[in-house]
Amino acid sequence: MKTKTTKIMYWSGVIFMSLWFGASGFFELTKNPVVWDITQQLGYPPHFIYILGVFKLSGMIVLLLPNRLLRLKEWVFAGMFFDIIFAFFSKIAVFGFPSTVDAIVAFTVLSVTYFMFRKWYTQNLFLEKV
């Protein structure tokens, strides 16, 4: 896959995930009833919902910074994976499998985006050394 294609796929995924997690984080911090009520039904306490909101918005900012904080981006991807996995299993336990469609979509997009990040990052490292 060409570097340009990798870069386009990466940035498309970053923008999608930033919108997804940014909206979710904003709704958690503003106590939006839809997000807040579902998260509480899943058994998460209010203080944890606020922490999720702060980390989601912080992670979104880190992901949107081009060519900066690459190691921190790895941590952001890890945090997003954990968030999605916990949401997936919490929703299965409380609401059943049909409620997990959003988590499956998010996991798929995040996986492709992370793969493109690693590919693009290693291509750039190789090009710098040549």
C-alpha positions as CSV (number, residue, x, y, z in Angstrom):
1,M,0.0,0.0,0.0
2,K,1.4,3.4,-0.9
3,T,2.3,6.0,1.7
4,K,-0.4,8.4,0.4
5,T,-3.1,5.8,0.7
6,T,-1.9,4.8,4.2
7,K,-1.9,8.5,5.2
8,I,-5.5,9.1,3.8
9,M,-6.8,6.0,5.6
10,Y,-5.1,7.0,8.8
11,W,-6.4,10.6,8.8
12,S,-9.9,9.4,7.8
13,G,-10.0,7.1,10.8
14,V,-8.5,9.7,13.2
15,I,-11.2,12.2,12.2
16,F,-14.0,9.7,12.5
17,M,-12.7,8.5,15.9
18,S,-12.1,12.0,17.1
19,L,-15.6,13.0,16.2
20,W,-17.0,9.8,17.9
21,F,-14.9,10.1,21.1
22,G,-15.1,13.9,21.1
23,A,-18.9,13.9,21.0
24,S,-19.0,11.2,23.7
25,G,-16.6,13.0,25.9
26,F,-18.4,16.3,25.5
27,F,-21.8,14.6,26.3
28,E,-20.3,13.0,29.4
29,L,-18.9,16.3,30.7
30,T,-22.1,18.2,30.0
31,K,-24.3,15.4,31.5
32,N,-26.2,14.8,28.4
33,P,-29.2,12.5,29.4
34,V,-28.8,10.0,26.6
35,V,-25.1,9.2,27.2
36,W,-25.2,9.8,31.0
37,D,-28.3,7.6,31.6
38,I,-26.9,4.7,29.5
39,T,-23.5,4.9,31.2
40,Q,-25.1,4.8,34.6
41,Q,-27.4,1.9,33.6
42,L,-24.2,0.1,32.7
43,G,-23.1,0.5,36.3
44,Y,-20.5,3.2,36.1
45,P,-20.4,5.8,38.9
46,P,-20.8,9.6,38.1
47,H,-17.2,10.4,39.0
48,F,-16.0,7.8,36.5
49,I,-18.2,9.3,33.7
50,Y,-16.5,12.7,34.2
51,I,-13.1,11.1,34.1
52,L,-14.0,9.3,30.8
53,G,-15.1,12.6,29.3
54,V,-11.9,14.4,30.2
55,F,-9.7,11.6,28.9
56,K,-11.7,11.3,25.7
57,L,-11.4,15.0,24.9
58,S,-7.7,15.0,25.8
59,G,-7.1,11.9,23.6
60,M,-9.0,13.5,20.7
61,I,-6.7,16.6,20.9
62,V,-3.5,14.4,20.9
63,L,-4.7,12.3,17.9
64,L,-5.4,15.5,15.9
65,L,-1.9,16.9,16.4
66,P,0.0,16.0,13.2
67,N,3.5,14.4,13.7
68,R,3.6,15.2,17.4
69,L,3.5,13.1,20.6
70,L,3.7,9.8,18.7
71,R,4.3,7.8,21.9
72,L,1.4,9.5,23.6
73,K,-0.8,8.6,20.6
74,E,0.0,4.9,21.3
75,W,-1.4,5.4,24.8
76,V,-4.5,7.2,23.3
77,F,-5.1,4.3,21.0
78,A,-4.7,1.8,23.9
79,G,-7.2,3.9,26.0
80,M,-9.7,3.9,23.2
81,F,-9.4,0.2,22.7
82,F,-10.0,-0.4,26.5
83,D,-13.0,2.0,26.4
84,I,-14.5,0.2,23.5
85,I,-13.9,-3.3,24.9
86,F,-15.4,-2.3,28.3
87,A,-18.4,-0.7,26.6
88,F,-18.9,-3.9,24.5
89,F,-18.9,-6.3,27.4
90,S,-20.9,-3.9,29.7
91,K,-23.5,-3.6,27.0
92,I,-23.7,-7.4,26.5
93,A,-24.1,-7.9,30.2
94,V,-26.8,-5.3,30.7
95,F,-28.6,-4.8,27.3
96,G,-27.7,-7.8,25.3
97,F,-25.7,-8.4,22.1
98,P,-27.8,-6.2,19.7
99,S,-26.8,-3.1,21.7
100,T,-23.1,-3.6,20.8
101,V,-23.2,-2.6,17.1
102,D,-21.7,0.8,17.9
103,A,-18.8,-0.8,19.8
104,I,-18.2,-3.3,17.0
105,V,-18.1,-0.4,14.4
106,A,-15.8,1.7,16.7
107,F,-13.5,-1.3,17.3
108,T,-13.2,-2.0,13.6
109,V,-12.5,1.6,12.6
110,L,-10.0,2.0,15.5
111,S,-8.2,-1.2,14.5
112,V,-7.7,-0.1,10.9
113,T,-6.7,3.4,12.0
114,Y,-4.1,2.0,14.5
115,F,-2.8,-0.3,11.8
116,M,-2.4,2.6,9.4
117,F,-0.7,4.7,12.1
118,R,1.8,2.0,12.7
119,K,2.4,1.5,9.0
120,W,2.8,5.2,8.3
121,Y,4.9,5.8,11.4
122,T,7.3,3.0,10.5
123,Q,7.5,4.1,6.9
124,N,8.4,7.6,8.0
125,L,11.1,6.3,10.4
126,F,12.6,4.2,7.6
127,L,12.6,7.2,5.2
128,E,14.3,9.4,7.8
129,K,17.1,6.9,8.2
130,V,17.7,6.6,4.4
